Amino acid sequence: MKPEDCQLSETFAALWRLIYSFICMKFYFRFRMFAALAAALMLAGTKTEAQGFGLGVTSSASSILVSNSLTYTITVTNLTGLLLLDAQVSNALPASAQFVAAIPEQGSFTNYGGITVFDLGAFGAAEILQMTLTVQPTAVGFITNTVTVYTTNFLTIPVSTNIVVTQVTNIVIQADLGVAITVPTTAVIANDFMTYGVSVTNSGPDDAPNVFLTNTLPSGVILEGVLPTNQTYTVVSSNLIFNLGLLASDSATNFQFTIQPTNAGVLNFFASVGAPGVLDTDTTNNTASNSIIITNYLSGPLFVVTNSPQTVNLQNGLLEQSLLLSNNIGTNVPAVRIVVTGLTNRLFNAVGTNNGNPFVVYTAPIATPLGTNQTVNLLLQYFPRNLFAFTNGQLQAFAVPVPNLAPPLVSSVGTNLVITRIVPLSNGNLLIEFPSTLGQSYTVVYSDNVLFSNAMIAPPSIVAPADVTQWIDYGPPTTVSVPTNSSARFYRVILNP
């Protein structure tokens, strides 16, 4: 071998060693990358093992009659932190429940042999999906619905299961459910805060489970409040839907809705009541409607100013101030509303609120309306009894329709109370004292004859501060005129429902 040939062989050998080392390093790094990836997958598997699905199942009724529809609502939450491509929900029912319909929020479903399977499709991390299943019981007994959610591409994710049991009976529940709507009987001005009532009754003979009330708000109103406040409801468009649960036979549930009509016109009210699985013996009273006309102020403003300083009345503990109201609009006025704005104290003798501002109403005697340039003194009462800054610019007076001051029917109120004392005060006012229950509401009724043939209420109503309540007749705006010795005045006190 020539020397140059030997040198060439050594060069090839060195080159081969270099190539071999490169190949080995490449496989080594590939192995390291594979091992790291496997470790990451194992860690990911360990992480998802502690997390799975949130699963909630509710049924439309806990007890149902044979052949009535029963709907299950299934809610699934992806808590795995992963995007799942093959999550499924299995809903297994006995043969006594016949499939009617299924509605998935996304994906598809299959039904065979009492088992409905929802394929959720792409199910993102933290995503919530809902589906419904409607069935029809075919036999008396109990329906056990077993709902399971799972995925197959991550076997370490735990399966979640929920079981709902529903009783199926052939005992017919009979009840006469009814609903009624009451609206104010006095005039309502645009932007007044007005309250109307909805009552739900069950005249029996059976207790009615799963009672639902739907109250439809009129258009053009703002909902200000619902009483009782502890009764929850859902809002669907203009409908307030209440789940009343069990309504016992010969019982009633009452609601009060405070709204603010924003425009003049006719307000139409509607309500309905029902209970799935209950045979209603009279469906004619399952719905109710009523209406009221909203008006604007008739005319105004009239002239009104304060004409006394603020003084504390030690008899009733209120801060009082007199107003002078004058008719300067050129026509007789039977009733006037005085709106007080920008108050820091509460207007104690207010009878309503308009656009957030309290007001009192002066009603002239029927025979002598407030004529042109005639005046009348009114008393405003405030609480607490600390003095506060007040200007005449905070007063506005408008002519309004005559309010309805007729006393309620005897059948709709409590028993007339015994008035224990009527005391003439040194300023000409009359003090009435009667027994009361703390926190109860009472209304004073007065008349100029003992038969109460032309009786009127004296607004506002009184909330009793103790077991004995004193009320003072000081004249307008609570009563049409100041009581005098020359004209008799008789009183009654009724307990409000």
VENFENHU-V14440 format. One record per residue. N is the residue number from 0. SS is DSSP state (H for helix, E for strand, - for the rest). D_FIRST is the distance of its C-alpha to the first C-alpha in whole Angstrom. Layout:
N SS D_FIRST
N SS D_FIRST
This chain:
0 - 0
1 - 4
2 H 6
3 H 8
4 H 6
5 H 7
6 H 10
7 H 11
8 H 11
9 H 13
10 H 15
11 H 16
12 H 17
13 H 19
14 H 21
15 H 21
16 H 23
17 H 25
18 H 26
19 H 27
20 H 29
21 H 31
22 H 32
23 H 33
24 H 35
25 H 36
26 H 37
27 H 39
28 H 41
29 H 42
30 H 43
31 H 45
32 H 47
33 H 48
34 H 49
35 H 51
36 H 53
37 H 53
38 H 55
39 H 57
40 H 58
41 H 59
42 H 61
43 H 63
44 H 64
45 H 65
46 H 67
47 H 69
48 H 70
49 - 73
50 - 74
51 - 75
52 E 78
53 E 81
54 E 84
55 E 87
56 E 90
57 E 94
58 E 96
59 - 99
60 - 101
61 - 102
62 E 104
63 E 105
64 E 107
65 - 106
66 - 105
67 - 104
68 E 101
69 E 99
70 E 96
71 E 93
72 E 91
73 E 88
74 E 86
75 E 82
76 E 80
77 E 76
78 - 76
79 - 72
80 - 71
81 - 69
82 - 69
83 E 70
84 - 69
85 - 71
86 - 74
87 E 77
88 E 80
89 E 82
90 E 86
91 E 87
92 - 91
93 - 93
94 - 94
95 - 98
96 E 96
97 E 96
98 E 93
99 E 95
100 E 92
101 E 89
102 E 88
103 E 85
104 - 84
105 - 81
106 - 79
107 E 80
108 E 82
109 E 82
110 E 85
111 E 85
112 - 88
113 - 89
114 E 86
115 E 85
116 E 81
117 E 81
118 E 77
119 - 77
120 - 74
121 - 72
122 E 74
123 - 73
124 - 73
125 - 77
126 - 78
127 E 81
128 E 82
129 E 86
130 E 87
131 E 90
132 E 91
133 E 94
134 E 96
135 E 99
136 E 100
137 - 102
138 - 103
139 - 105
140 E 103
141 E 100
142 E 97
143 E 94
144 E 91
145 E 88
146 E 85
147 E 82
148 E 79
149 E 75
150 - 72
151 - 69
152 - 66
153 - 66
154 - 67
155 - 68
156 - 71
157 - 74
158 - 77
159 E 80
160 E 83
161 E 87
162 E 90
163 E 93
164 E 96
165 E 99
166 E 102
167 E 104
168 E 108
169 - 110
170 - 113
171 - 114
172 E 115
173 E 117
174 E 118
175 E 120
176 E 118
177 E 119
178 E 118
179 E 121
180 E 120
181 E 123
182 - 123
183 - 125
184 - 129
185 - 129
186 - 128
187 E 124
188 E 123
189 - 120
190 - 117
191 E 119
192 E 118
193 E 119
194 E 119
195 E 119
196 E 119
197 E 118
198 E 119
199 E 117
200 E 120
201 E 119
202 E 123
203 E 121
204 E 122
205 - 118
206 - 116
207 E 113
208 E 110
209 E 107
210 E 110
211 E 108
212 E 110
213 E 109
214 E 111
215 E 110
216 - 111
217 - 112
218 - 111
219 - 111
220 E 111
221 E 110
222 E 109
223 E 111
224 E 111
225 E 111
226 E 113
227 - 113
228 - 110
229 - 108
230 - 108
231 - 104
232 - 104
233 E 101
234 E 101
235 E 101
236 - 102
237 - 105
238 E 106
239 E 106
240 E 105
241 E 107
242 E 106
243 E 109
244 E 108
245 E 111
246 E 114
247 - 117
248 - 120
249 - 123
250 E 121
251 E 120
252 E 117
253 E 118
254 E 116
255 E 116
256 E 114
257 E 115
258 E 114
259 E 114
260 E 115
261 - 114
262 - 116
263 - 120
264 E 120
265 E 120
266 E 118
267 E 117
268 E 116
269 E 115
270 E 114
271 E 113
272 E 113
273 E 111
274 E 110
275 - 107
276 - 108
277 E 112
278 E 115
279 E 117
280 - 120
281 - 121
282 H 119
283 H 121
284 H 121
285 - 117
286 E 117
287 E 119
288 E 119
289 E 121
290 E 122
291 E 123
292 E 124
293 E 122
294 E 124
295 - 124
296 - 127
297 - 130
298 E 131
299 E 131
300 E 130
301 E 133
302 E 134
303 E 134
304 E 134
305 E 134
306 - 137
307 - 137
308 - 135
309 - 133
310 E 134
311 E 134
312 E 136
313 - 136
314 - 138
315 - 134
316 - 132
317 E 131
318 E 131
319 E 133
320 E 134
321 E 136
322 E 135
323 E 138
324 E 137
325 E 139
326 - 139
327 - 139
328 - 137
329 - 141
330 - 141
331 - 142
332 E 139
333 - 139
334 E 136
335 E 133
336 E 130
337 E 129
338 E 125
339 E 124
340 - 121
341 - 119
342 - 120
343 - 119
344 - 121
345 E 122
346 E 125
347 - 127
348 - 129
349 - 127
350 - 127
351 E 123
352 E 120
353 E 120
354 - 116
355 - 116
356 E 119
357 E 122
358 E 126
359 E 129
360 E 132
361 E 135
362 E 137
363 - 141
364 - 144
365 - 144
366 - 148
367 - 147
368 - 143
369 E 142
370 - 144
371 - 143
372 - 143
373 - 144
374 E 142
375 E 141
376 E 140
377 E 137
378 E 135
379 E 132
380 E 130
381 E 127
382 E 125
383 - 124
384 - 127
385 - 126
386 - 127
387 - 124
388 - 124
389 - 126
390 - 127
391 H 129
392 H 126
393 H 124
394 E 127
395 E 127
396 E 130
397 E 130
398 E 132
399 - 131
400 - 132
401 - 135
402 - 133
403 - 134
404 - 135
405 - 137
406 - 136
407 - 134
408 - 136
409 H 137
410 H 135
411 H 132
412 - 132
413 - 133
414 - 137
415 E 139
416 E 139
417 - 142
418 E 143
419 E 144
420 E 145
421 E 146
422 E 147
423 E 148
424 - 147
425 - 148
426 - 146
427 - 148
428 - 144
429 E 145
430 E 142
431 E 142
432 E 140
433 E 139
434 E 137
435 - 133
436 - 130
437 - 127
438 - 125
439 - 127
440 E 128
441 E 131
442 E 133
443 E 137
444 E 139
445 E 142
446 E 145
447 - 149
448 - 151
449 - 151
450 - 150
451 - 146
452 - 147
453 - 145
454 - 143
455 E 140
456 E 137
457 E 136
458 E 132
459 E 130
460 E 130
461 E 130
462 E 127
463 - 129
464 - 128
465 - 130
466 - 133
467 E 135
468 E 135
469 E 137
470 E 137
471 E 139
472 E 141
473 - 140
474 - 141
475 - 138
476 - 136
477 - 136
478 - 139
479 - 141
480 - 144
481 - 145
482 - 147
483 - 150
484 - 154
485 - 155
486 - 153
487 - 152
488 - 148
489 E 147
490 E 144
491 E 141
492 E 138
493 E 136
494 E 132
495 - 129
496 - 127
